[in-house]
Amino acid sequence: MIKSKDVEFYKEEGYLLVKGVFNKQEVEEMKNGIDRIIHRAAKANKDVNAAWDGDYLPKEQLKRLVLKGFHNVHYHDSAFLKALAHPNMVSVLKQIIGPNVQLHHSKMLVKPPENGAAFPMHQDHPYFPHENHTMLAASVHLDDSTEENGCLRVIPKSHKEGAIEHIGRHYLNHKEYPISIGTPCPAEPGDVLFFNYLTIHGSDVNRSERNRRNVLFQYRDASDFPVEDTHFDWGMGLMVSGENPHFDKVTPKYKIV
């Protein structure tokens, strides 16, 4: 799927857009999966607004914004279990992470038309810091993603700055890191944007008349361990490539009570 120059680009810039990882049929399966999840969530009275709060937008505007977001989508629909270990995904992951790749977690993000919420600029690192910083996000695009409907934006090379202090672990100071300074990463359905969890990223409001649906898979090297118990998901540590060299560390430390 990618060449050595692409791997070097990822290492240097902190992100990489890979075209056509999923075909049209696979994209439709995931879109249908998202629709079914939202429908079941509504029936179960679990349909919540996941829009970010804060002072990066006026309060009146924030109140009108909506974001549908649910974790662990591979437990909700088999389309996402197939997607997270898709041969094309694994091919890329092996080259930019290494031979032994684990899933950390999955989630879906839907920005509805005209009032889809923004993501202020941030690093993913504060949510689940790791020793070796191999953690990355693979954002799977299920719709055309443009500046108008709030495509992802990244700050190239920002992963080289290391961990930056965030406001309440959530986002960076919007005056120092406005969304507008990010490099837009427009994409088509089936494209995947890979970016390191230290890469500063965010996205603007969906001002279009179209949905912007993404599925996010977080991956890491099997030998890259968390330094804090800040994030836990069932299925964490699922091997999608290679083997786990650590026989006594194949599942997270947890207790069932």
Number of C-alpha atoms within 10 A of each C-alpha: 14 14 10 10 9 18 19 13 14 19 17 14 19 24 29 21 18 20 15 16 23 21 11 11 10 18 21 17 16 23 19 13 19 26 11 14 18 18 14 14 14 12 10 9 9 12 16 14 13 15 19 17 16 15 12 20 13 9 11 8 10 18 13 12 21 23 19 19 20 22 16 20 22 20 13 16 17 13 20 25 15 13 22 23 18 14 16 16 20 18 16 19 25 16 15 21 18 15 18 18 26 27 22 25 23 25 17 21 18 21 25 22 17 18 21 25 29 26 22 27 29 27 26 23 22 21 14 17 21 17 12 13 19 20 27 26 22 25 24 28 27 26 20 17 24 17 18 15 27 25 23 23 22 25 20 18 17 20 22 13 10 13 18 17 14 15 12 9 14 19 24 20 15 17 9 9 19 15 25 15 14 19 15 21 18 19 23 15 22 23 24 25 20 23 26 28 29 25 27 29 28 26 23 23 23 26 18 17 12 17 21 22 22 26 25 23 24 22 27 26 26 26 16 16 17 16 11 12 11 10 13 13 12 13 17 19 21 18 20 20 21 14 13 19 11 9 8 7 13 14 12 14 8 8 5 3 3
